[in-house]
Amino acid sequence: MLTAAGSGTRLGLDLPKALVELDGLPLVVQAARRLCASGAVDAIVVTAPAGLRDHVAALLRDDPAIDRPVRVVEGAGTRQASVAAGLRAGLVEGPGGEPVDVVLVHDAARPLAPPALVRRVVEAVRAGHDAVVPGLPVTDTIKRVTAARSDDPSHAEPVAETVDRATLRAVQTPQGFDRELLVRAHEAAAHRADDEQVSATDDAGLVEALGLPVHVVPGDAAAAKITTAHDLRVAALTLREDR
């Protein structure tokens, strides 16, 4: 599944993030191309911005590098609700009629996630880990803080402790799941899906809420998330360096 329903407000552009171009192609197309190139994806369900389902479907249908069946559905107000919509409308059988047992949840905002990363996540799920996320070691020093005093005009937050970064990982997508487990996790958290304040921004977190294990495989710096105009410029530089 490829989530592409975000607004992209922080990019400062008047179009949804998934339709912003990188090297002449919308982010959703860049991401879908790499999913297909992995050889580990049989079909793609895309959650599109409201009112743009047909437009997104046409973009993906017309791209020769996207050589897997694609189904586009309209996303929802939160990421969690969009993923749930994609699951409800998703393909339950592969091209050969075999049941779909592994689902990837990927973000169009991470358009350069390499095919090798996609394969690594799928291989880990098929090895018996029902919930798998890629992650990178955290290189910055991380401090846990407490709330600033209300009468402090500087809003300086007291440091509670320095966290051991050796055990920290910055999580990326695509995240991989046993299909039945992911459906169950979303059903259990359905009451949170439509509230931006409490909805999940990470599908693995819904599995953790069930009390079930999530495993991390090595991520890739190329799978960085595009949130700001600076991120978009960095992604363009990454593409140029890869040529």
Helices and strands as residue ranges (DSSP letters): E 2-3, G 9-11, G 17-19, E 21-22, E 25-26, H 27-37, E 44-48, H 53-61, E 70-74, H 79-89, E 102-107, H 115-126, E 131-137, E 142-145, E 159-163, G 165-167, E 169-171, E 175-178, H 179-188, G 190-192, H 203-209, E 215-218, G 221-223, H 229-242
